[in-house]
Amino acid sequence: MSPTAATAPTDPTAPTPGAVRRALATLALAVLLPSLGTGIANVALPALAHSFGASFQAVQWVVIAYLLAVTALIVTAGRLGDLVGRRRLLLGGIALFTAASLLCGLASQLWMLIAARAAQGLGAAAMMALTMAFVGDTVPKERTGRAMGLLGTMSAVGTALGPSLGGLLVSGPGWRAVFLVTVPLGVLTLLLARRHLPPDRPRARTEVRFDHPGTVLLALTLGAYALAMTLGHGRPGVLNLALLLAAALGAGLFLRTENRTPAPLVRPAMFRDRALSASLVAGALVSTVMMSTLVVGPFHLSRALGLSAAATGLVMSAGPLVAALTGVPAGRAVDRLGPRRTTLAGLAAVTTGCLLLAVLPARYGVPGYLAPLLLTTCGYALFQTANNTAVMADLPADRRGVVSGLLNLSRNLGLVTGASLMGTVFALGTRTADLTTATPAALAHGTRTTFAVAAALVVAAGLVQLGARAGRLGGAAGAARPAAPPLDSTPAQKCSNSSPNPRS
C-alpha cells in the first residue's frame, strides 16, 4: 500500500462520512426546490386566468418569467459563486427563492406575481448552478458519480412531483398554495445549508473583477433565444425570427467582448477543451430529444391510443419515476466503470428507445409505447449522471461554478429548443394543421416521425462524444496540438500533461 493511500483516511481536513451525507442531503433539497418550481405552476394557469381575469397569453408569463430568469442568469450565478464564494451565494439564492415564493403566494396583481416569479427564477439559477459545484468540495472524487446520481434523482423527483402536487393544491386550497408550499421547504433547506455545507475557501486578497458587459450581453442573448423558442406555441412568426436574429447578434457580440475582457464571465479558451465542448453539445442535444416525450406523449396516448386523461397522466409519470429510481444506481455505475464508458452506454440506450418508438406500430398499444419510453428514460439518467461527472470531477475549485452553470444552461437550452423544435416536427409529421382534429393514424405517424428525428439527434450526440474521445486519445499519443486550457482539464489530459508542456 502506498503512503498516500495509508494516510488518506486519517487526513484531519477531510470531511467525515456523516458530514458528507448531511451535506449531500442539503444539496439534494437545493436541487429539488427549483425543479419543483419549474413544473408546479403550469397546472395553475387556468386558475390564474380566472382569478385575475386575464388571458392565457398574459398568465403564461408566470411560467415564462421563471424560465427566462433561470436561463439568462444561470451561468452568471455560477461565475459569481467562483468569485465571491459558493456557500455565500447559494445561501442567498435559497433565501431569495423562499422569499419570492412567499411573495408569489401573496400577490394581489398579476404583474406582482410575474415579478415575484422572475425573482424566484433568479434564486433558482443560483441553486441550480452551485449544487453541482459543491460536490467537488464535499464528496471524495471516487464517489462523485453517486453524488451526481443523487442530485439527478432529486431533480427527477421535483419534475415528476410538480404537476401532480400542483393539481392537488389548485383543486384544494387554491392557486396560492402552489407557491406557498415551497416556503417551509425553502426555510428548511436554508437552515440545513447554513449548518452542513462547508465554508468557502480563503481567497487571496486581490481585487475581484466582474464582467458586467459580458453578463448583460449573455443575459439578453439567452433571454432573446428563450423567448423565440417559447412564444407562439411552436408556430414561429415574425417576432420569433426577430428574436432569433437578436440572439445570434448577441452571441457574436458576447464572444467578441469576452475575447477582449481581462476577466471574462466565460473564457472562450474553455471551449477549446474538446471534452467540455462535447459534453455541452451532447447535453443540449439529448435534452432536446427528451422533450419529445412531453410534447408527443399526451397526444399519442390520449388520441392515437384512446387513453383517458387519468391513464395518460399515469403513463406520462412513469418516465420521471424511472429517472428518479435510476439516478443513484447510475451514479454507482459511473464510479465503477468510468464516466466515458457509461456516457456512451446511456446514449446507446436512448437511441435504442427512440428507434423503437419510431418503428413500433400503434397496434402494440400502451406496452409498445411504455417499454421504449422507460428504456429511453433509463438511458437519459445514465447519460446525464455520467456526462456531469466527466466534466465536474477534475475541475479546479475556482472554475466549478461557471462550468456547472454551463452544464445546466446546455440542458435548459435543450429543453427550451425541444419544446419548439420537436413540437414542430410532430405537427409536420401528422400532416394536419390542427393537432386537436388529427386522426389517430395521423398522430401515430407524427409520433414515429418525431422519434426518428430524435434518434438521429442522439446519434449526433454520440458522434460528438466519440470525436472528442478520439481527439484525447490522439493527444495522448503525442499528436501536435495546442494543450487544453488548465482550467478544464480531464483525467486523460492531466495524465498527458504530467510531462513538461510542449509549448513551454
N, C-alpha and C positions, 0 to 999 in steps of 0.2 A: 504493500500500500504506500502511495506517495505521501510525503509530508503534508502536502496541501490537503489531500483527502482526509488525512488523520486529524488535522486541526480545524477543518471547516466546521464540523458540528459544534465546536466549542467557541466559535467566534462570538465574543461578547456583544458585538454590534449587530449581529443577525437577529431578526425578529423570531420570537418563539412560535411554535406551531399554533398555539392558541391565539396569539396576536395576529397571525396570518389569516386564520379562519374568521376572526372578528372583522378584520379589515375587508376581507372578501365579501362577507355578508353585508357590510355597509355599502361597498361598491355595487353589489347586486341590487340593492334598493335604489341606489342612484341611477342605475340603468332602467329599472322598472318604471320609475315615475315618468320620464319623458316618453317612453314607449306607450305607456297608458294614456298620456296626454295627447298622443297623436291620433288615436282612433276613437277615444271615448266621446268626443264632441260631435262626430259625424252623425250619429243617430239622433242627436238633439236638434238638428237643423229644422225639421218641420215644426217642432215645438217653439223654437226661437222665432221662426217666421210668424207664427200665430201670436206669440206673446208680445212681440214688438210691432206687429202689423207691418212687416217688411216683406219684400220679395225674396225669392230664393237667391237671386243674383246678389242681393245685399247681405243676407245671412251667411252665404258661403265664404265671406271674408273672415268669419270666425275661424274657419279651417285654414284659409289661405294665409292669414296673418301669422299664424303659428308656424306654418310651413316655410314662409319667406324668412322669418327671423332665424329659424334653425339653419336653413340652407345658406343664407347670406353670411352668417356670423360664426359658424362652427369652426372654421379654420382660424379666424381671428381669436376666438376663445382659446384654442389650443396654443397659439403662439403667446398670448398673454400669460397663460399658465407657465410656459417656459421662462418668461421674463420676470414675473413678479412672484411666482410660487404657485404650484398646482393646488396645494391644500387651501391656501387663502382664496383662490379664485373658485374652487369647487364649492367651498362653504358659501361664498357669495352667490353662486349660481343656484344652489339649493334654496337659500333664503329668498332669492328673487322669485324662483319658481313657486315657492309656497305662498309668498305674499301676493303674487299675481293670481294664483288660483283663488285666493280669498276675494280679491277684487273682482274676478270673473263672476263668482257666485253672488256678489252684492251689486253688480252692475244694474243700473236703472235705465240706461240708454244703450242702444245697440253700439254706438261709437265707443262707449266706455268699455263694453265687452270686447270689442275688436282690439282696442288699445291694450287692454289687460292681457289678451291672448298673445299679442306681439311681445309683451314683456315676459310672459310665461315661456314663449319660444326662445327668448334670449337666455333665460335661465337654463332651459333645456339644452341649448347649444353648449354652454359651459359644462354641463353634466355629461353630455354625450362625448364631448371631445376629451375630457380629462379622466374618465373612468378607466379607459384602456391604458392611458399613460401611467396611471397609478399602479398598474400591475407590475411594472418593472421595479417599482420602489418597495413592493410588499411581498412578492412571490419569488421563490427560488427559480432560477432560469429553467431547470429541468421540469418544473410544474407549470410553466407558462401556458401550455396548451389547455390544461384542465381549467385554469383560471379564465381563459378566453371562452372556453366552452360554457362555464357557469354564467358569464356575462351574456353570451348568446342565448342561453336558456331563459334568462330573466327578460331579455328583450322580446323573445317569442311569447313568453307568458303575458307581458304587457300588451303585445299586439293582439293576442287571442282574447284576452280578458276585456279589453277596451269596449268593443261593440256590444258584447253581451251585458257587461256591467252597466254601460251607458243606457241600454234599452230598459233594464230593470229600474234604474233610477228615474228615468224620464217618465215611465209609466207609473211610478210610485210617488216619491216626494216631489218630483218635478225637475225641470232642466237645471235649476241652480245646484242641486245635489251632485250633478255630473262634475262640476268643478270643485265644490266644497269637499268631496270625498277624498281628494288628494291632499288637502291641508294637513290632517293629522299624520298621514304618511310622510309628508314633507318635513314636518316638525320632528318626527321620529328619526328620519334619515339625517337631519341636521345634527341632532344630539349625538347620534352614533358616529357621525363623521368627525365631530369635534373631539370625541373621546378616543376613537380607534384608528384614525388614519395617521400615518407617520408625519412628523413635522417636515416642513420644507427644508431642503439642504441649505447650509450657509452659502452665500454667494459673495464673489469678490465685490469690493466697493468700487464699482465702475458705473458710469452713467448709463442708465437704461434708455436706449433709443428705440422708439416705436415708430413703425412705418405708417403714419397717418394717411398719406396719399394712397398707398397701396391698399390699405384697409378699406377706404371709401370706394376705390375703384373695384375691388373684388366684391364688396357687398352689392354695389349697384349692378355689376355684371351678373352675379349669381341670382340676384333678385329679378332682373330682366328675363333671364333664362327660365327661372321657375314660373314666372307669370306667363311666359309664352307657352309653356307646356301645360299650364293649369287652366287658363281661361279658354272658353269656347267648348269645353267638354269633348275634346278630340276632333272638333271641326275647326281647323285653323282658318283665320281670316286675316284681314289686312293688319289688325293690331298685333296678332301673333307674329306675323312676319316682321313687322317693325321692331318688336321686342327682340326677336332672334337676331336681327341685324345689329341692334344696340348691344346685345350681349357679345356678338363677335367683335365689334369695335372695342368694347370694353375690355375683352380678353387681350386684344393686341396692345392696348394702352397699358394694361396691367403688367404684361410681360416686359414691355419697354421700360416702365417705371422701376420694376424690380431689378432689372439689369443695371440700372443707374444709381440705385439707392445703396448707401454703405451698410445699412442694417435693414434688409428687406423683410417683409412679412413672410414670404416664401422664397427661398433661394432657388433660382432657376437651375443651378447646378445639381440640385437634388434629383431632377428628372433625368439626368444622365446615368443615374443608377438604374440599370435595366430591371433589377428585381423589384424595386419600388414602383417604377412606371408600369411594369407588367401587372403587379398586384392591384394598382389603382384602376387600370383599364379593365382587367378581368372582373374586379369587384363591381364596376359600373355595368358591364355587360350582363353579368349574372343577375344583378338586382333588377335590371330591365326585364329579363326573362321571367323572374319570379313574380313580377307584377302581372304577368299574363294570367296567372291563376285567379287573381282577384278581379281582373277585367272580364275574363271569359266565363269563369265558374258560374256566377248567378244566372246568366242567360242560358248556358248549356244545360245546367241541371234543372232549371225550372221549366224551360220551354222545349228544349230538344229531348230531355228525358222525362219531362212531365212530373217532376217532384213538387211537393208542396213547399211553401215558404219555410216552414219549420224544418222539413227534411233537407232543403237546400242549405239552410244555416248550419245544420248538424254536419253535413258533408264538408262544407267550407271550413268549419272549425277544426277538422281533422288535421289539416296541414300545419297550422301553428301549434297544435297539441303535440304532434310528432316532432316538430322542430324543438319544442321545449324538452321533450324526453330524450332527444338525440344529442343535445348540446354537450352535456358532461361526458358521455361515452365518446363523443367525437374528440373532445379535448384529451382524453386518455390515449386515444389512437394517435393523435398528433405527437404527444410526448413519447410514445413508444416507437412510432415508425418515422417520425420526422415530418415537418410541415410540407416540404416539397412533394413528397410522395402522396400524402393524404390530400393535398390540393388537387392533384390530377385525378385521384380516385373520386373525389367529390364531383369534379367536373364530368367525369365519365358517367356517374350515376344520374346527374341532372340531364345530360344529353340523352341517356337511355330512356328516362322517364318522358322527356319531351317527344322523342321519336315514337314511343308507344302511344302517346296521346294524339300524335299526328296520323297514325296509321290504323289504330283500332276503330272499327265501325261502331256506330251508335247502338247496334243490337246487343253489344256486350253490357249495356246498361251502366248502372252505378259502379259495379266492380271494375268494369273496363275503364272507368274514369278515376276511381279512387285509388286503385293499386298503383298506376303510374304516378299519380299525384303524390302519394306517400313516398315513393322512391325518389321523386324529384326533390321533395322537401328534405328527406334524409341527406341526399347529396348536397343540398344547399347548406345545411347545418355543418356538414363535414368541411365543405369548401370554405365557408365563412370563418370557421374556427381556425383552420389551417392557414388561410390567407392572412388573417390578422396576426397570428403567431409568427409567421415567417417574416413579417415586416417589423413587428414591435420587439421581438426577442433580443435583438442585438443593437438596438439604437442607444446612443449616448443619452444621458439623462436630460441634457438641455435641448433635445430635439423631439422628445417623445410627444409632447403636447401638440406641436404643429403637425407631425406626421399622423397622429391619432385623429386630428381634425380632418386631414386629407382623406384618410380611410373612410371616416363617417360621411364626408362630403361625397365621395365616389358612390357610396351606397345610396345616399339620398338623391343624388342626381340620376342614378339608375332607376330608382323608384318613380321619380317625377317623370322621367323620359318614358318609362314603360307604360305609365297610365295613359299617356297621349299616343305614343307610337304603336303599342300593341292594341290599343283600342281602335286606332285607325286601320290596322291590318285586319282585325276581326271584322270591322264593318265592311271593308272591301271584300273579305272572304265570303261574307254572306250574300254579297251582290244585292243588297237591299238597302235602300236609303234610310229606312226607319227600323231599328232592331226590334221594336216592340211589335211590329207586324210581320216579322220574318217567320217563315215556316220552320218547323223542326229540322227538315232536311237542310235548309239554308244555314241554320245555326250550327248544325253538325259540321257542315263544310267549312264554315268560318272558324270553328274550333280547330279543325285539322290544319287549316292554313296557318293559323296563328302559332300553333305549336311547332309546325315545320320551320317557320321563321325563327322561333325561339331556339330550336335545336341548332340551327345554323349559327346563331349568336353565341351559344355556348361553345360550339366547336371553334369559333373565332377566339373566344377567351382562352381555350386550351392551347391553340396555336401561339397566342401571345405568351403564355406561360412557358411553353416549350422553347420558343425563340429566346426568351430571357435566360432560360436554363442552359441552352446551347452556348449563349454568349459567355456565361460564367465559366462553363467548362473550357471554352476556348481561352479565356483569360487565365485560368489556372494552368493551362498547358503552355502558356508563355506567349500567346498571341499579342502583338503590339497594339495597344490601345490606351487612351488616357485612363488613368486609375479612377475608380469610382470615388465620389466625394466621401470623406471620412465620416460625415455626419449621418450617413445612412448605409453603413456597411452591412453586408450579410455575412453569415458564417463562412461561406466559401471565399468571400473577399478578404475576410480577416486572415484566413489561412494563407491566401496568396500574398497578402500584404505583410506577412511576418518577415519576409526578406526585405532588403533595402528597396525603397521605392525607385523604380527605373527612371522616374522623372527628376529625382534629386541629383 
